[in-house]
Amino acid sequence: MDSPTQAATFIPTSSTVVVQNCDELFDYPELSAAPDIGWPDIFNSGVFVFCPSEETFHALLQCALVSGSFDGGDQGLLNTFFGDWCLKGPSHRLPFIYNTSSSVIYSYLAAYRRYASHDYCPCQEWGCREVVGFCWGAGYV
C-alpha cells in the first residue's frame, strides 16, 4: 500500500466462498488478482484486492456508462477499468489457489491448500431459479 492510512480491501464475489484465513491478501498492492483460467491476460473478479475510494467509485461508474462490460458482467467492467493489470507483473498476481473452481478438481490438485472455491454457473443464484437447482443442488433452492 502507498501509505499506512490506505486500507486494502479484498472482495470475494457471490460465487466465491472463503474457506480459511486469507489475511495475506492485505499485503498485496492494488489491484492484485488471479488470472482468469480461460483468459490469462485478464484477471478473475472472484477475489481481488483494491483500495476503495470515492474517486475510484465515480470513475468506475463513468466507465460503466461509457464503455460498459465486454462480457456483460462485473469481470468485463473491472478489467476494462483496470485495463493495465496484465502489464503490472508478478507482484500484482494472486496465486492460483485464489481462483480454484470446485467443478474442475484436476486443475488444482497441486494447489490442495485452498483459500476460496469459485463456482461457475450459467447465471447467479438470484437471476434464474430453474438453473439454481442445477448449480447449487436442491438443498440450496
C-alpha positions in Angstrom: 0.0 0.0 0.0 1.1 3.6 -0.6 0.7 4.8 2.9 -0.1 3.4 6.4 -3.5 5.0 6.3 -4.5 3.5 3.0 -6.7 0.5 3.6 -6.7 -2.6 1.4 -9.9 -4.4 0.7 -10.4 -7.8 -0.8 -13.6 -8.6 -2.5 -15.0 -12.1 -2.8 -18.0 -12.3 -5.2 -21.2 -14.2 -4.5 -19.8 -17.2 -6.4 -16.8 -17.4 -4.1 -16.6 -19.0 -0.7 -13.7 -18.2 1.6 -12.8 -21.5 3.3 -9.8 -20.4 5.5 -7.9 -17.4 6.7 -6.6 -15.3 3.9 -5.1 -12.3 5.7 -2.1 -12.3 3.4 -4.2 -10.7 0.7 -3.9 -7.4 2.6 -0.2 -7.5 1.9 -0.7 -7.2 -1.9 -0.8 -3.9 -3.8 -3.8 -2.5 -5.6 -5.0 -4.1 -8.0 -4.0 -7.7 -7.3 -6.0 -10.6 -8.6 -5.6 -14.1 -10.0 -5.5 -14.5 -13.8 -8.7 -15.9 -15.3 -8.3 -19.6 -16.2 -9.7 -19.1 -19.7 -8.2 -15.7 -20.5 -4.9 -15.3 -18.6 -4.5 -11.7 -19.8 -7.4 -10.6 -17.7 -8.0 -11.1 -14.0 -10.7 -13.1 -12.5 -13.0 -10.9 -10.4 -13.9 -13.7 -8.0 -11.3 -12.5 -5.5 -9.3 -9.3 -6.0 -7.5 -6.7 -3.8 -8.0 -3.0 -4.2 -8.2 0.3 -2.2 -11.7 1.7 -2.3 -12.1 5.4 -2.6 -14.9 7.8 -3.7 -12.8 8.8 -6.6 -12.4 5.2 -7.8 -16.2 4.7 -7.3 -17.1 7.7 -9.5 -14.6 6.8 -12.2 -15.9 3.2 -12.2 -19.5 4.4 -12.6 -18.4 6.6 -15.5 -16.5 3.7 -17.1 -19.7 1.6 -16.8 -21.8 4.3 -18.5 -19.3 5.0 -21.3 -17.6 1.6 -22.0 -19.9 -1.0 -20.4 -18.7 -4.5 -19.9 -17.2 -6.7 -22.6 -18.7 -9.8 -21.1 -21.9 -8.4 -19.6 -20.8 -8.8 -16.0 -18.6 -7.3 -13.3 -15.4 -9.0 -14.6 -15.6 -7.3 -18.0 -16.2 -3.9 -16.5 -13.5 -4.3 -13.9 -11.0 -5.5 -16.5 -11.9 -2.5 -18.7 -11.4 -0.1 -15.8 -8.2 -1.7 -14.5 -7.0 -2.4 -18.1 -3.3 -2.2 -17.3 -3.5 -5.1 -14.8 -1.8 -7.6 -17.2 1.2 -5.2 -17.6 1.8 -4.8 -13.8 3.7 -8.0 -13.5 4.0 -10.8 -10.9 3.7 -8.5 -7.8 0.0 -8.0 -8.7 -0.8 -11.7 -9.4 -2.5 -13.6 -6.7 -1.6 -17.3 -6.6 -3.7 -19.8 -8.5 -5.2 -21.1 -5.2 -7.4 -17.9 -5.2 -9.1 -18.9 -8.3 -9.8 -22.6 -7.9 -13.1 -24.0 -9.1 -14.9 -26.8 -7.3 -16.1 -28.2 -10.6 -12.6 -28.8 -12.1 -10.7 -30.7 -9.4 -8.0 -31.8 -11.9 -6.8 -28.2 -12.2 -6.0 -27.7 -8.5 -4.6 -30.9 -7.2 -1.2 -29.3 -7.0 -2.8 -26.4 -5.1 -4.6 -28.5 -2.5 -4.3 -25.8 0.2 -7.3 -23.8 -1.0 -8.4 -20.5 0.3 -11.5 -20.0 -1.8 -13.7 -22.1 -4.0 -15.2 -20.3 -7.1 -18.3 -22.0 -8.5 -19.2 -21.3 -12.1 -22.9 -21.2 -13.0 -24.7 -20.1 -16.2 -26.3 -17.4 -14.0 -26.1 -16.1 -10.5 -28.4 -17.7 -7.9 -30.8 -14.7 -7.7 -31.1 -14.5 -11.5 -32.8 -17.6 -12.8 -34.4 -20.0 -10.4 -34.6 -23.0 -12.7 -30.8 -23.1 -13.1 -30.2 -22.7 -9.3 -31.2 -26.3 -8.6 -28.8 -27.5 -11.2 -25.8 -25.4 -10.0 -26.4 -25.4 -6.2 -28.4 -28.5 -5.6 -32.0 -28.7 -4.4 -30.9 -28.2 -0.8 -30.0 -24.6 -1.6 -33.1 -23.6 -3.5 
